Amino acid sequence: MATRAAEQVEEARRTAARLAAEGVRNVALTWVDNAGITRAKAIPAERLADAVTRGVGMSPVFDVFTSDDTITASDHLGGPDGDLRLFPDLGRLTTLAGQPGWAWAPADRYDQLGAPHPACQRLFARRMAERATAAGLEVRMGFETEWVVTRVPEGRRPAAPEADEELDHPCAGPAYGMTRIVELSDYLRDVTEALALQDIDVLQLHPEYTPGQFEVSTAPGDPVRAADDVVLVRETVRAVSARHGLRASFAPSFVAGQVGTGCHLHLGLYRDGRSLHRAPDAAWGLAPDAAAFLGGVLNTLPALLAVGCPSPASYLRLQPSQWAGVYQCWGVENREAALRLITGAPDDPDGGHAEIKPFDAAANPYLAVGAVLAAGLRGIETAAQLPAPQSGDPAHLGVRERARRGIVRLPATLTEAADRLEKSAPLREAMGEVLHGAVLAVRRAEEAHFADRGPEEIAAATRWRW
């Protein structure tokens, strides 16, 4: 342990020297709270070795912050007492192309005696990834990041979260249209260039459905890296937007009644380097462990919604027939199914994977990947089965036909989803009492805060929180 610590300190000193040569003065250390807000502490780059040695102090109360910065409490967390230490992951330290003079590193959280903080979401994701590895599985994950961009009125500060603001979209082209790319070509070029300079492998970028909405998809990696990547992508888009006089929102419902903004999670399963989505003699090409893993995810989706769709605003987005996946079913290349199986080209050995469609960017990505891994691994342990796949839009089947096929509506409110999370033994066991309790406390506080507000008020209040 002492040798490893000495090696890390020496690496931190070398990194600090490199950052100084690059003109980097400050390093932002981030963690994501249970409301999905990326919180940060910044240090001068020359203090990086100190941060690696002793960490950077922060209060455990942030685990019970809500999206509007209200502080709630759980049985284990809350109040002014206690301290934690943020330890930067030097392996992910990145010079920020969109913020000259700055670098970024995700942080893991430990107590003052060096024990892992039981509510650290990044450590939870790592534990679940290690469980998968111990089971002989390699899981590759990646996110689609959607956002809406507006102009910042010249000479004015951005509107307050609940202000009656006029939204000025900088592009007027149609959904998915080339016109939007032409109108914002300089901006989009700078987004992709900044991501490339930060070693983020962009698969594609395109306009989306809602006015001013875009999406970037990035290459898959191990689950913790995937969660790190999506944090870095969001903050890069935010920084590049600001430099162009624009403002980016990742909120699930930018304007109530419009198609919302998602953050779909893709995952592929491998064993011994071979895809489990390419079994030649199996139904749908899924090897038994892949089918059981996805069956576990499908079975747990009602509780997973409290993780991947954590805000009352999330449920404004989760509407039938809007490709958000609001029914508990799966389908082959079906964008209305909550769990979509993507077959890929037959000659692509890595083409097959699955997509979880309901999730949005209000979710803590570390919680999301960890909870999905826990659900899938429980599916393998219990030999979970996939029902028959659904084709077409389940909303068009009618209530009786959906009931006959065993297709039910996923939770339509955060209250329903939180109730399912509270009762989910697999997720409680995987998270542990401290983290599970903190997540539930935040969900209940969000429910209470927005209980008497209509859709327009909820959308306006949360529009600029993510």
VENMO-V654545 format. One record per residue. N is the residue number from 0. RES is the residue in one small letter. PHI is phi in radians with two decimals (NA if undefined). PSI is psi in degrees with one decimal (999 if undefined). OMEGA is omega as a letter, one per 40 degrees, with the letter a starting at -180 (999 if undefined). Layout:
N:RES:PHI:PSI:OMEGA
N:RES:PHI:PSI:OMEGA
This chain:
0:m:NA:-44.7:a
1:a:-1.11:-40.1:i
2:t:-1.12:-44.6:i
3:r:-1.09:-41.7:i
4:a:-1.07:-42.8:i
5:a:-1.10:-39.5:i
6:e:-1.13:-39.9:i
7:q:-1.14:-40.9:i
8:v:-1.11:-42.7:i
9:e:-1.13:-39.8:i
10:e:-1.09:-39.7:i
11:a:-1.12:-38.7:i
12:r:-1.15:-43.2:i
13:r:-1.09:-40.6:i
14:t:-1.13:-42.0:i
15:a:-1.08:-40.0:i
16:a:-1.12:-40.4:i
17:r:-1.14:-42.4:i
18:l:-1.08:-40.9:i
19:a:-1.08:-41.0:i
20:a:-1.14:-28.6:i
21:e:-1.49:-2.0:a
22:g:1.43:17.9:i
23:v:-1.51:123.5:a
24:r:-1.79:-27.4:a
25:n:-2.36:150.8:i
26:v:-2.17:123.3:i
27:a:-1.55:123.4:i
28:l:-1.79:123.4:a
29:t:-2.09:151.1:i
30:w:-2.42:160.8:a
31:v:-2.00:128.5:a
32:d:-1.46:-178.9:a
33:n:-1.31:-10.6:i
34:a:-1.59:1.4:i
35:g:1.49:9.0:i
36:i:-1.53:131.0:i
37:t:-1.43:112.0:i
38:r:-1.69:159.2:a
39:a:-2.61:151.0:i
40:k:-2.26:139.5:a
41:a:-1.98:144.7:i
42:i:-2.26:151.8:i
43:p:-1.07:142.6:a
44:a:-1.00:-33.3:a
45:e:-1.22:-11.0:i
46:r:-1.69:13.6:a
47:l:-1.08:-40.6:i
48:a:-1.10:-38.5:i
49:d:-1.10:-40.2:a
50:a:-1.14:-37.0:i
51:v:-1.22:-33.6:a
52:t:-1.33:-49.3:a
53:r:-2.09:-5.0:a
54:g:1.33:176.7:i
55:v:-2.10:130.7:a
56:g:-1.23:144.1:i
57:m:-2.76:157.7:a
58:s:-1.49:143.0:i
59:p:-1.21:-9.3:a
60:v:-1.12:-20.4:a
61:f:-1.10:-19.1:i
62:d:-1.21:-14.0:i
63:v:-2.11:27.0:i
64:f:-1.37:142.3:i
65:t:-1.68:177.6:a
66:s:-1.16:-21.3:i
67:d:-1.77:17.9:i
68:d:1.27:14.0:i
69:t:-1.28:145.6:i
70:i:-1.83:122.6:i
71:t:-1.86:-160.2:a
72:a:-2.66:151.0:i
73:s:-2.06:-176.0:i
74:d:-1.13:-23.5:a
75:h:-1.98:-20.5:a
76:l:-2.33:148.8:i
77:g:2.37:154.1:i
78:g:1.61:177.3:a
79:p:-1.50:-6.3:a
80:d:-1.48:154.6:i
81:g:1.71:165.2:i
82:d:-2.68:146.8:i
83:l:-2.17:168.2:i
84:r:-2.13:129.6:i
85:l:-1.56:123.7:i
86:f:-1.99:116.8:a
87:p:-1.20:144.0:i
88:d:-1.55:102.2:a
89:l:-1.14:-25.6:i
90:g:-1.15:-20.0:i
91:r:-1.92:4.9:i
92:l:-1.06:131.6:a
93:t:-2.38:131.3:i
94:t:-1.28:129.2:a
95:l:-1.52:115.8:a
96:a:-1.24:-27.6:a
97:g:-1.57:-5.1:a
98:q:-2.35:82.7:a
99:p:-0.94:136.4:i
100:g:1.53:3.1:a
101:w:-2.18:150.6:i
102:a:-2.23:169.6:a
103:w:-2.42:146.5:i
104:a:-2.59:135.0:i
105:p:-1.25:152.5:a
106:a:-2.13:145.1:i
107:d:-1.74:152.8:a
108:r:-2.04:131.5:a
109:y:-2.29:161.2:i
110:d:-1.45:-179.8:a
111:q:-1.23:-14.8:i
112:l:-1.66:1.0:i
113:g:1.62:4.7:i
114:a:-1.44:143.8:i
115:p:-1.02:135.6:i
116:h:-1.23:124.6:a
117:p:-1.15:-15.1:i
118:a:-1.81:10.8:i
119:c:-1.25:115.5:a
120:q:-1.22:-33.7:i
121:r:-1.21:-39.4:i
122:l:-1.17:-34.2:i
123:f:-1.06:-46.8:i
124:a:-1.04:-40.7:a
125:r:-1.15:-40.8:i
126:r:-1.05:-43.2:a
127:m:-1.19:-38.2:i
128:a:-1.11:-37.9:i
129:e:-1.18:-34.8:i
130:r:-1.07:-43.4:i
131:a:-1.08:-43.3:i
132:t:-1.08:-42.3:i
133:a:-1.09:-27.0:i
134:a:-1.50:5.4:i
135:g:1.43:13.9:a
136:l:-1.79:141.4:i
137:e:-1.92:124.2:a
138:v:-2.01:122.6:i
139:r:-1.88:129.7:a
140:m:-2.22:154.6:i
141:g:-2.75:154.6:a
142:f:-2.01:148.0:i
143:e:-1.66:125.5:i
144:t:-1.85:118.2:i
145:e:-1.87:149.0:i
146:w:-2.68:161.7:i
147:v:-2.03:136.4:a
148:v:-2.09:137.7:i
149:t:-2.29:165.0:i
150:r:-1.38:145.0:i
151:v:-1.53:121.6:a
152:p:-0.97:130.6:a
153:e:-1.09:131.9:i
154:g:1.38:4.3:a
155:r:-2.20:148.0:i
156:r:-1.30:153.0:i
157:p:-0.97:145.9:a
158:a:-1.10:150.5:i
159:a:-1.13:157.1:a
160:p:-0.93:-36.4:a
161:e:-1.88:16.0:a
162:a:-1.25:154.0:i
163:d:-1.43:81.7:a
164:e:-1.69:152.1:i
165:e:-1.61:126.2:a
166:l:-1.67:118.2:a
167:d:-1.93:98.7:i
168:h:-1.35:135.9:a
169:p:-1.44:-0.8:i
170:c:-2.41:147.2:a
171:a:-2.10:5.6:a
172:g:-1.20:164.7:a
173:p:-1.25:165.3:i
174:a:-0.97:134.0:i
175:y:1.08:13.3:a
176:g:-1.53:148.0:i
177:m:-1.07:-25.7:a
178:t:-0.98:-41.1:a
179:r:-1.11:-38.6:i
180:i:-1.16:-39.1:i
181:v:-1.13:-45.3:a
182:e:-1.10:-33.2:a
183:l:-2.13:34.8:a
184:s:-1.10:-40.1:i
185:d:-1.13:-43.7:i
186:y:-1.09:-49.1:a
187:l:-1.16:-35.7:i
188:r:-1.05:-43.2:a
189:d:-1.19:-33.8:i
190:v:-1.09:-50.0:a
191:t:-1.21:-33.6:i
192:e:-1.17:-42.9:i
193:a:-1.09:-41.9:i
194:l:-1.12:-41.3:i
195:a:-1.11:-40.7:i
196:l:-1.14:-21.1:i
197:q:-1.72:14.5:i
198:d:1.10:31.6:i
199:i:-1.68:120.6:a
200:d:-1.52:106.2:a
201:v:-1.45:126.9:i
202:l:-1.51:-42.6:i
203:q:-2.85:158.7:i
204:l:-2.41:133.3:i
205:h:-2.73:157.5:i
206:p:-1.16:150.5:i
207:e:-1.93:-163.6:a
208:y:-1.38:-49.3:a
209:t:-1.24:149.3:i
210:p:-0.93:132.2:i
211:g:1.25:15.2:a
212:q:-1.79:139.2:i
213:f:-2.35:167.9:i
214:e:-2.49:139.5:i
215:v:-2.20:132.5:i
216:s:-1.91:136.0:a
217:t:-2.07:158.9:a
218:a:-1.14:148.2:i
219:p:-1.29:158.4:i
220:g:-2.68:-167.9:i
221:d:-1.14:158.2:a
222:p:-1.00:-42.8:a
223:v:-1.17:-41.6:i
224:r:-1.08:-40.2:i
225:a:-1.04:-42.0:i
226:a:-1.19:-41.8:i
227:d:-1.01:-45.2:a
228:d:-1.04:-43.2:a
229:v:-1.21:-32.7:i
230:v:-1.09:-46.7:a
231:l:-1.13:-39.4:i
232:v:-1.07:-47.6:a
233:r:-1.06:-46.7:a
234:e:-1.24:-27.7:i
235:t:-1.22:-45.5:i
236:v:-1.03:-41.9:a
237:r:-1.10:-43.1:a
238:a:-1.20:-44.6:i
239:v:-1.14:-38.0:i
240:s:-1.03:-46.3:a
241:a:-1.06:-38.0:a
242:r:-1.23:-17.2:i
243:h:-1.76:10.6:a
244:g:1.26:25.6:a
245:l:-2.08:166.3:i
246:r:-2.30:129.9:a
247:a:-1.82:136.8:i
248:s:-2.14:133.9:i
249:f:-1.92:13.9:a
250:a:-1.13:145.9:a
251:p:-1.06:-37.1:a
252:s:-2.22:101.2:a
253:f:-1.29:-44.8:i
254:v:-2.30:124.5:a
255:a:-1.01:135.7:i
256:g:1.65:-17.5:i
257:q:-1.61:162.5:i
258:v:-1.04:134.1:a
259:g:-1.50:-171.2:a
260:t:-2.00:121.0:a
261:g:-1.86:177.5:i
262:c:-2.58:77.2:a
263:h:-1.17:142.6:i
264:l:-1.83:124.6:i
265:h:-1.83:144.9:i
266:l:-2.56:141.7:i
267:g:-2.23:143.8:a
268:l:-1.98:136.0:a
269:y:-2.39:152.6:i
270:r:-2.44:128.2:a
271:d:0.95:36.8:i
272:g:1.38:1.6:a
273:r:-1.93:136.8:a
274:s:-1.17:134.5:i
275:l:-1.50:4.4:i
276:h:-1.75:11.7:a
277:r:-2.25:31.8:i
278:a:-1.30:113.9:a
279:p:-1.14:-30.3:a
280:d:-1.83:6.8:a
281:a:-1.73:152.4:i
282:a:-1.04:132.9:i
283:w:1.04:14.4:i
284:g:1.30:10.0:a
285:l:-1.64:119.7:i
286:a:-1.08:156.6:a
287:p:-0.90:-42.3:a
288:d:-1.18:-34.8:i
289:a:-1.17:-44.0:i
290:a:-1.09:-41.4:i
291:a:-1.19:-40.4:i
292:f:-1.05:-49.9:a
293:l:-1.18:-32.5:i
294:g:-1.10:-39.3:i
295:g:-1.12:-40.6:i
296:v:-1.11:-46.8:a
297:l:-1.06:-43.5:i
298:n:-1.10:-32.0:a
299:t:-1.64:-2.2:a
300:l:-0.96:-39.7:i
301:p:-1.00:-39.9:i
302:a:-1.33:-34.8:i
303:l:-1.10:-25.3:i
304:l:-1.06:-32.5:i
305:a:-1.19:-17.8:i
306:v:-1.61:-50.6:a
307:g:-1.50:-14.2:i
308:c:-2.34:74.5:a
309:p:-1.62:2.6:a
310:s:-2.11:150.7:i
311:p:-0.95:-29.5:i
312:a:-1.14:-27.6:i
313:s:-1.04:-33.9:a
314:y:-1.49:-9.9:i
315:l:-1.25:-32.0:i
316:r:-1.35:-34.2:a
317:l:-1.38:79.8:a
318:q:-2.11:145.5:i
319:p:-1.05:151.5:i
320:s:1.14:25.0:i
321:q:-2.17:21.7:i
322:w:1.07:27.7:i
323:a:-1.70:-12.0:i
324:g:1.28:65.4:a
325:v:-1.72:-2.1:i
326:y:-1.90:142.9:a
327:q:-1.38:81.8:i
328:c:-2.68:169.3:i
329:w:-2.26:160.5:i
330:g:-2.75:156.9:i
331:v:-1.46:113.6:a
332:e:0.95:35.3:i
333:n:-1.84:110.0:a
334:r:-1.38:-1.6:i
335:e:-1.71:-9.0:i
336:a:-1.41:142.2:i
337:a:-1.10:-32.7:i
338:l:-2.08:111.6:a
339:r:-1.82:127.0:i
340:l:-1.59:123.8:a
341:i:-1.83:116.9:a
342:t:-1.41:-35.0:a
343:g:1.25:172.6:i
344:a:-1.16:140.3:a
345:p:-1.01:-29.8:a
346:d:-1.64:8.5:i
347:d:-1.73:107.9:a
348:p:-1.13:-21.0:i
349:d:-1.91:12.5:a
350:g:-1.30:-29.5:a
351:g:-1.40:133.8:i
352:h:-2.87:-175.0:a
353:a:-2.19:157.8:a
354:e:-2.28:132.2:i
355:i:-1.74:112.0:a
356:k:-1.53:-29.4:a
357:p:-1.20:-21.8:a
358:f:-1.12:151.4:i
359:d:-2.36:176.7:a
360:a:-1.42:-0.2:i
361:a:-1.29:-13.0:a
362:a:-1.32:142.7:i
363:n:-1.22:117.0:a
364:p:-1.15:-27.6:i
365:y:-1.21:-41.8:i
366:l:-1.07:-41.4:a
367:a:-1.10:-50.5:a
368:v:-1.19:-37.5:i
369:g:-1.14:-43.1:a
370:a:-1.19:-39.0:i
371:v:-1.13:-42.5:i
372:l:-1.05:-43.9:i
373:a:-1.07:-42.7:i
374:a:-1.15:-43.5:a
375:g:-1.17:-41.6:i
376:l:-1.14:-36.4:i
377:r:-1.12:-34.9:i
378:g:-1.07:-40.8:i
379:i:-1.16:-42.4:a
380:e:-1.07:-33.7:a
381:t:-1.79:6.6:a
382:a:0.94:48.8:i
383:a:-1.06:149.4:a
384:q:-1.99:148.1:i
385:l:-1.58:132.5:i
386:p:-1.26:-176.3:i
387:a:-1.09:141.7:i
388:p:-1.22:153.0:i
389:q:-1.75:131.2:i
390:s:-1.93:148.0:a
391:g:1.38:179.5:a
392:d:-1.46:117.2:i
393:p:-1.03:-26.5:a
394:a:-1.11:-22.8:a
395:h:-1.53:-2.4:a
396:l:-1.41:-27.9:a
397:g:1.58:156.6:a
398:v:-1.09:-45.1:a
399:r:-1.15:-42.5:a
400:e:-1.19:-37.9:i
401:r:-1.09:-42.4:i
402:a:-1.09:-40.6:i
403:r:-1.08:-36.1:a
404:r:-1.53:-2.4:a
405:g:1.30:26.1:a
406:i:-1.71:120.0:a
407:v:-2.08:157.0:i
408:r:-1.26:132.9:i
409:l:-1.17:163.2:a
410:p:-0.84:133.1:a
411:a:-1.70:-3.7:i
412:t:-2.43:159.7:i
413:l:-1.12:-33.5:i
414:t:-1.04:-46.7:i
415:e:-1.08:-43.9:a
416:a:-1.13:-42.3:i
417:a:-1.13:-36.2:i
418:d:-1.06:-40.3:i
419:r:-1.22:-38.4:i
420:l:-1.12:-40.8:a
421:e:-1.04:-34.8:a
422:k:-1.61:-1.7:a
423:s:-1.44:103.0:i
424:a:-1.10:-41.8:i
425:p:-1.06:-41.7:a
426:l:-1.32:-35.1:i
427:r:-1.10:-45.1:a
428:e:-1.11:-43.0:a
429:a:-1.17:-43.9:a
430:m:-1.30:-35.3:a
431:g:1.54:157.1:a
432:e:-1.05:-38.2:a
433:v:-1.19:-50.2:a
434:l:-1.21:-45.0:i
435:h:-1.02:-43.8:i
436:g:-1.16:-37.5:i
437:a:-1.18:-41.9:i
438:v:-1.06:-46.4:i
439:l:-1.10:-39.9:i
440:a:-1.07:-41.2:i
441:v:-1.18:-41.3:i
442:r:-1.10:-42.8:a
443:r:-1.14:-37.6:i
444:a:-1.17:-38.4:i
445:e:-1.12:-42.0:i
446:e:-0.99:-50.4:a
447:a:-1.12:-39.4:a
448:h:-1.09:-37.9:a
449:f:-1.81:10.7:a
450:a:-1.03:-35.9:a
451:d:-1.81:15.6:a
452:r:-1.85:145.3:i
453:g:-1.46:172.5:a
454:p:-0.98:-43.2:a
455:e:-1.11:-39.6:i
456:e:-1.17:-40.6:a
457:i:-1.12:-45.2:a
458:a:-1.09:-43.9:a
459:a:-1.14:-38.8:a
460:a:-1.24:-25.9:a
461:t:-1.89:-1.9:a
462:r:-0.97:-39.2:a
463:w:-1.97:19.0:i
464:r:-1.45:-26.2:i
465:w:-2.13:999:999
